[in-house]
Structure formats: structure tokens, C-alpha cells
């Protein structure tokens, strides 16, 4: 079970990185290359990036469930004590805000180039 949770946590973090990267790269491509790039190629890139964002967001949510369930058993730090609960709340508020901003940007770009 411990190996499963370890891999789950690794893939959860990887999905977060893929989501963030796809949003940032899409924004950069649209801002920097939108006038120079063939519009059909840009539309293909935006569609692919949107697909990648959606898949990674689904993975983030699905893999986050076991991570939350088994957090206390596999990731809890006695040294940090109950202070880590506040840290986790703050972390998730910040990351949720960034995720919603990313979704907002991604959706706006997708609507423009779809």
C-alpha cells in the first residue's frame, strides 16, 4: 500500500506540473507567436494544450482523493505538529486560486482560437 500511495503522490505532483506548464506555455505562445505563427497551427496547439490541461486537471482531482485520505498515515510530520494543518489550508487556497486563474486564461484562449 505504501508504494501505491508514494506513486499516487508522485503522479499527483506531476499532474500539477503538467497543468501549470500547459497553461503558461499556451499563454506564452499566444502572446509571443500569435501574429507570426500560422493560425491553423496555433489553433491546433491551443486545442492540444486545452486537452492536456483538462486531462491533467482530472488527474489532479482523482489522485488528490487518496492523497488526502492517507495523508495522516504517510505524510504527517510529528515535528510540524498541528501547524501543518494551517499550512495545508493556506497552500490549497493559493493553489486553488492559481488553478482557477489558469482555467480562466485557458478558457479565454481556447474560445479565441477555437
Beta strands, then each sheet from edge to edge (+ up, - down):
end
